[in-house]
C-alpha cells in the first residue's frame, strides 16, 4: 500500500509570510503548486492521499485532493487526525471547513481522543509509515513539525517533493 500512498505536511498560517490571507498571490501560487504536485502523484500511480488536517497546508492539500476526486476516479483521501479535539479551539469558519472535509473524505483515523504532547508526532509518524511520497509545503527552516516530518520521511526513504511557500524556488529537503 505504501507505494500508492502519498502524504502531506506543511506550515501553519502563522508561520507563513502571507498568514491566513488565502487570496494573497503567494498563497494562490502554493495552492496551484499543490494541485500540480498531486496531479503528478496521480500520474505516477499514487491513489491514496493522507492529510493531517492542520490549518494551512494540510487543509489546502485535502481540498486539492477532494477537488481532483471529482474528475479522477479511483483516488481517495484519508484524514489522519492527531486527536479528536483537533479543531476545538479553532474559529467557527475553520471548524466548519474541517468538518466539511471530514464529511467528504474516504476514511478518517484519529490517533488520540484528546490532545497530548505527542499526538502530532504520532500522526506524522503514522502518515510517513503508510506512504511512499511526501509533498511538503516547506521553507527549509530547521525546526518545527514540518521540518521533523520532512527529516523523518527522508530517513524512511520516502520521495520528498517540496513547495517553497516564500515564492522562490523549491525548498531543499
N, C-alpha and C positions, 0 to 999 in steps of 0.2 A: 504494500500500500504506500510505503514511503516514496516510491518512485513516481507516484502520480499525485502526491500531495505537496502543496506549496503553502507557506505561512507568511504572515506579515508582522513587521514591527515598525515602530516609528515614534517620533517625538510627539508629545502632547502640545496643544496650542500655546501654553505659557512658555514653552521652550523654543518657539518659532518666532522669527522676526516679525511676521505678519499677525501673530497671535490668533485670535478667533475669527479674523476677517476672511471669510471664505470667498469673498469676491475680489480679494487682493490678487494682483497679477501673479505673484509668486505661488499663492495657494492654487490658483487655477492651473498653473503650469505643473505643480506637483500632482494634482488630480489627473491631468492629461497624461503625465508620465506613468502614474499608477495604471491607468487604463491601458496604455501601450504595453507595459510590463506584464499585466495579467493576460492580455491577448497573446503575447509571446509565449507565456507559460502554457496557455491552452494549445497553441500551435506546437509546442514541444511535448505535448502529451499529458500535461497536468490537468486533473479533473476535479480534485478536491482542494478547497481553499479554506485555510484556518485563520480566523481573526480573533484577537484577544479582546476586542471590543472596548479598548480605552478611547478616550476622547482624542480627536486628531486623526493621525494616520490610520489607526486601526478601524475607526468608523468609516473613513473615506474608502479604505480598501474593501470593507464589507459591502458598502453601497456600490462600489465598482463591480464587484462580483455579481451582486443581485441584478444590476442593470444588464450585464452581459448574459446572465442566465436566461433572460427573456428572448435572446436571439441565438444562443448557442445551447443546444440540448446536451445533456449529459454531464454538466458541471454542477458542483454543489458547494454550498457554504456551510461550514461548521463553525459555530461560535464557541470559543473556549474561554469561559468566564473565570476570573481568579476567585471570585466569591459571589454568592447570591445577592449580596448587598452592594455590588459594584457601583451602581448608578444612584444609590440612595441619597447622596449629598449633591448630586448634580441639579441644575435648574430644571424647570418643567419641560422646556423645549428639548434639552439634552436627554432627559429621561424618556420622552416620547419618541425621539429618534432611535434610542437604544432599544426600546420595546418594539418599535416597528421592524427593525432589523431582526430581532429575535423571533418575531412572528412570521417572518418570511424565510428564515434560514432553514436548512435541511436537518440540522442537528444542533443542539446546544449541550455543552458539557460544563458543569460547574465544579471547580476544584475544591472549594470550601464553602460551608454555609454562611460564614461571616468572615470579614476581613481579618487577616493575620499578617504579621510582618513578612512571612514567607510566601503568601499566596500568589503574588505577582510572579515571583521567580518560579514557583511550581507551574504556573500557567505557561510561562515561557519555555520551561524545560519540556513540558508536555507537547507543545506545538513543535519544537525542534525535534523531539523524539519521533514524531509522526511524519516529518517532512523530508523532502529531498531538495527543496529550494526555499530560500528566504528572500522576500522582497522587503527591503528596509528603506524607509524614509529617514535618512541618517546623515548628519552633517560632519561626522568624523570625530566628534567630541569623545574624549577618553574616559567618560564615566556615565553612570546612569543606566536605567533599564534597557534602553535601546542598544547602548554600547555592549552591555553584558550579553544581550541576546545575539548580537552580531558575532561577538567573540565565541560564544557557545556554538553557534551554527558552524563557524569556521573550524572549530575543534572537532565537531562531529562530522565534518566532511561535506556539509551542505554547500551547494552553489549559493552564493550570496550576490544578489543584484541590489545595488544601492541607487537611491534617488536623492540628490542633494536638495534639501528644501531652501537653500540660500539663493538659488538662482544661477549657479555656475555649472561646472562640470559635475559628473557623478562623483560622490564622495568615495574616498578609498575605504575598502572593507577593514 
